[in-house]
Amino acid sequence: MRFGLIPPVVLRGADAWEDSAGVEELTRIAEAADSLGYHHITCSEHVGVPTAVAEVRGGRYWDPLATLAFLAARTTSLRLLTNVLVLGYHHPLAVAKSYGTLDRLSGGRVLLGVGVGSLEEEFALLGEPFEDRGPRADDALRALRAAWGRPAPSYSGPHYAFEDFLVDPHAVRTHVPLWVGGRTRRSLRRAVDLGDGWMPFGLTPSRVRAEVNRFDVRPGFEVVLQSDFLDPIGAPDRTLSQVDDLDAVCTTLNVRLTARDVGHHLEQLHALTELWPGGVAR
């Protein structure tokens, strides 16, 4: 099992110090994760969150393309994961161009976590259809596969079609890992059929295991889970127990760490690698 990092600052976190933190703190954390051998760092996507919804799921979401591009220039090996990019907000060729450019700038370090989306108000804000977002997302995934890393891509599907366009620059690879987010069996089916992994949320480890066992997943299929807030310094036994439970289910763990300030967060990053060194074996 590998460790990815859900960093503070880019989301509204559980710790008060994050309210006044910014670029400097985020950079220090990303550089430390890079040097310690963490597999990737994440950034989520919301353009705008209704104020009533923000009370539940938070209202701070740094833009993933800008944020990951900034961090790419300050790291060398740390992969860059969208967690998740909402497919319905973007034309797949635009994703191939923008994140493909980031893939080139970063030396092939982009991972695309993608999702169908669930916030109807945000779809309306952006003028995008909501009711058929599932079929559109399936078509977008196929189109993205056809376009990624190709200078003159072509694709024809029920919702997206393109040919006779040059995409320059483009990704340095013709395959990008696509990890599909969601908590339904339909999202897992989408991940198995069209992606390279599943990133469920809000499900117990036993439920995740049971759902994955329903499918004949191919070798190398990723199951990417998210930890609760871990405290490897203050509660090492509890941290090990939580990680051990998740290790039995997933291939990659997106970790969240509790901290009282940025210095403590850096210490927590290091402490977790000492408790579970296999998580940073790239």
VEXGU-169197 format. One record per residue (C-alpha): residue number from 0; residue in one letter; y, z, x. Coordinates in steps of 0.5 Angstrom, whole numbers, plus 500, padded with zeros to 3 digits. Example, Ala and Ser with C-alpha at 12.3 -4.5 7.8 and 13.67 -1.06 7.14 Angstrom:
# VEXGU-169197
REC   seq   type    yy    zz    xx
REC     0      A   491   516   525
REC     1      S   498   514   527
***
This chain:
# VEXGU-169197
REC   seq   type    yy    zz    xx
REC     0      M   500   500   500
REC     1      R   507   498   503
REC     2      F   514   501   501
REC     3      G   519   498   498
REC     4      L   526   502   497
REC     5      I   530   502   491
REC     6      P   537   504   494
REC     7      P   542   509   492
REC     8      V   549   506   490
REC     9      V   547   500   487
REC    10      L   545   503   481
REC    11      R   548   509   478
REC    12      G   543   514   481
REC    13      A   541   521   480
REC    14      D   545   525   485
REC    15      A   553   526   485
REC    16      W   554   524   492
REC    17      E   553   516   490
REC    18      D   559   516   485
REC    19      S   564   516   491
REC    20      A   559   512   496
REC    21      G   560   505   497
REC    22      V   558   499   502
REC    23      E   558   504   509
REC    24      E   553   508   506
REC    25      L   549   503   503
REC    26      T   549   499   510
REC    27      R   546   505   513
REC    28      I   541   506   509
REC    29      A   539   499   509
REC    30      E   539   499   517
REC    31      A   535   505   517
REC    32      A   530   502   512
REC    33      D   529   496   516
REC    34      S   528   500   523
REC    35      L   523   504   520
REC    36      G   519   499   517
REC    37      Y   520   499   510
REC    38      H   517   492   507
REC    39      H   524   491   502
REC    40      I   530   493   499
REC    41      T   531   492   492
REC    42      C   537   490   487
REC    43      S   537   489   480
REC    44      E   541   485   475
REC    45      H   546   486   469
REC    46      V   552   482   468
REC    47      G   555   487   463
REC    48      V   552   493   459
REC    49      P   554   495   453
REC    50      T   557   502   453
REC    51      A   552   505   448
REC    52      V   547   502   452
REC    53      A   550   504   459
REC    54      E   549   512   456
REC    55      V   541   511   457
REC    56      R   540   506   462
REC    57      G   546   506   466
REC    58      G   552   502   467
REC    59      R   553   500   475
REC    60      Y   549   494   477
REC    61      W   551   491   484
REC    62      D   550   483   483
REC    63      P   544   482   487
REC    64      L   546   475   490
REC    65      A   552   478   493
REC    66      T   549   485   495
REC    67      L   542   482   498
REC    68      A   546   477   502
REC    69      F   551   482   505
REC    70      L   545   486   507
REC    71      A   541   480   510
REC    72      A   546   480   515
REC    73      R   545   487   517
REC    74      T   538   487   518
REC    75      T   533   483   521
REC    76      S   526   484   518
REC    77      L   527   488   511
REC    78      R   525   483   505
REC    79      L   530   482   500
REC    80      L   527   483   493
REC    81      T   531   482   486
REC    82      N   528   487   481
REC    83      V   529   484   477
REC    84      L   533   477   476
REC    85      V   533   475   468
REC    86      L   531   468   468
REC    87      G   534   467   461
REC    88      Y   541   468   465
REC    89      H   540   462   470
REC    90      H   538   455   470
REC    91      P   532   455   475
REC    92      L   535   450   479
REC    93      A   541   454   480
REC    94      V   536   460   482
REC    95      A   533   455   487
REC    96      K   539   453   490
REC    97      S   543   460   491
REC    98      Y   537   464   493
REC    99      G   534   459   497
REC   100      T   540   459   501
REC   101      L   539   466   502
REC   102      D   532   465   504
REC   103      R   535   460   509
REC   104      L   540   465   511
REC   105      S   535   471   512
REC   106      G   530   467   515
REC   107      G   525   467   509
REC   108      R   526   474   507
REC   109      V   527   473   499
REC   110      L   522   476   494
REC   111      L   524   474   487
REC   112      G   522   479   482
REC   113      V   524   476   475
REC   114      G   524   478   468
REC   115      V   525   475   461
REC   116      G   530   480   459
REC   117      S   531   485   453
REC   118      L   538   486   452
REC   119      E   540   482   446
REC   120      E   548   483   447
REC   121      E   548   481   454
REC   122      F   544   474   452
REC   123      A   550   474   447
REC   124      L   555   475   452
REC   125      L   553   470   457
REC   126      G   552   465   451
REC   127      E   544   464   452
REC   128      P   539   464   447
REC   129      F   535   470   446
REC   130      E   529   469   441
REC   131      D   525   464   445
REC   132      R   527   467   451
REC   133      G   519   468   453
REC   134      P   517   461   452
REC   135      R   524   459   456
REC   136      A   522   464   462
REC   137      D   515   461   462
REC   138      D   518   454   463
REC   139      A   523   457   468
REC   140      L   518   460   472
REC   141      R   514   453   473
REC   142      A   521   449   474
REC   143      L   522   454   480
REC   144      R   516   453   483
REC   145      A   517   446   483
REC   146      A   524   446   486
REC   147      W   523   452   491
REC   148      G   524   450   498
REC   149      R   524   442   496
REC   150      P   530   438   498
REC   151      A   529   433   492
REC   152      P   525   437   487
REC   153      S   523   434   480
REC   154      Y   520   437   474
REC   155      S   520   436   466
REC   156      G   518   441   461
REC   157      P   520   443   454
REC   158      H   526   447   456
REC   159      Y   528   444   463
REC   160      A   528   438   467
REC   161      F   531   435   473
REC   162      E   530   429   478
REC   163      D   534   425   482
REC   164      F   538   431   485
REC   165      L   539   433   492
REC   166      V   539   441   493
REC   167      D   541   442   500
REC   168      P   541   447   503
REC   169      H   534   450   500
REC   170      A   529   455   502
REC   171      V   526   455   508
REC   172      R   519   456   505
REC   173      T   516   452   499
REC   174      H   513   458   496
REC   175      V   517   464   494
REC   176      P   513   471   492
REC   177      L   514   471   484
REC   178      W   513   478   482
REC   179      V   514   479   474
REC   180      G   517   485   471
REC   181      G   515   488   464
REC   182      R   511   493   461
REC   183      T   507   489   456
REC   184      R   500   485   456
REC   185      R   504   479   455
REC   186      S   508   480   462
REC   187      L   502   481   465
REC   188      R   499   475   463
REC   189      R   505   471   465
REC   190      A   505   474   472
REC   191      V   497   472   472
REC   192      D   498   465   470
REC   193      L   505   464   473
REC   194      G   507   469   478
REC   195      D   504   472   484
REC   196      G   505   480   482
REC   197      W   506   484   476
REC   198      M   512   490   477
REC   199      P   511   494   470
REC   200      F   515   500   469
REC   201      G   515   506   464
REC   202      L   507   506   464
REC   203      T   502   511   467
REC   204      P   498   509   473
REC   205      S   492   509   469
REC   206      R   495   505   464
REC   207      V   497   500   469
REC   208      R   490   500   472
REC   209      A   487   499   465
REC   210      E   491   493   463
REC   211      V   490   490   470
REC   212      N   482   491   469
REC   213      R   483   486   463
REC   214      F   484   480   467
REC   215      D   481   476   473
REC   216      V   486   477   478
REC   217      R   486   473   484
REC   218      P   486   476   491
REC   219      G   493   477   494
REC   220      F   495   479   487
REC   221      E   501   484   487
REC   222      V   501   490   483
REC   223      V   508   493   484
REC   224      L   510   500   482
REC   225      Q   516   505   482
REC   226      S   516   512   484
REC   227      D   519   518   481
REC   228      F   525   521   485
REC   229      L   521   523   491
REC   230      D   523   529   496
REC   231      P   519   528   502
REC   232      I   522   534   506
REC   233      G   523   539   500
REC   234      A   517   538   497
REC   235      P   512   534   502
REC   236      D   505   536   498
REC   237      R   508   534   491
REC   238      T   510   527   495
REC   239      L   504   526   498
REC   240      S   500   527   491
REC   241      Q   505   523   487
REC   242      V   504   517   493
REC   243      D   496   518   493
REC   244      D   496   517   485
REC   245      L   500   511   486
REC   246      D   496   508   492
REC   247      A   490   508   487
REC   248      V   493   503   483
REC   249      C   498   499   486
REC   250      T   499   494   493
REC   251      T   507   496   494
REC   252      L   511   502   492
REC   253      N   518   501   490
REC   254      V   520   508   492
REC   255      R   526   512   490
REC   256      L   529   518   494
REC   257      T   533   524   492
REC   258      A   538   526   497
REC   259      R   544   531   497
REC   260      D   548   526   501
REC   261      V   547   519   505
REC   262      G   545   523   512
REC   263      H   540   527   507
REC   264      H   537   520   505
REC   265      L   536   518   512
REC   266      E   532   524   513
REC   267      Q   528   523   507
REC   268      L   527   516   509
REC   269      H   524   518   516
REC   270      A   520   524   513
REC   271      L   517   519   508
REC   272      T   514   515   513
REC   273      E   511   521   517
REC   274      L   508   523   511
REC   275      W   505   516   509
REC   276      P   505   512   515
REC   277      G   501   506   512
REC   278      G   507   505   507
REC   279      V   511   502   513
REC   280      A   506   498   516
REC   281      R   509   491   515
***
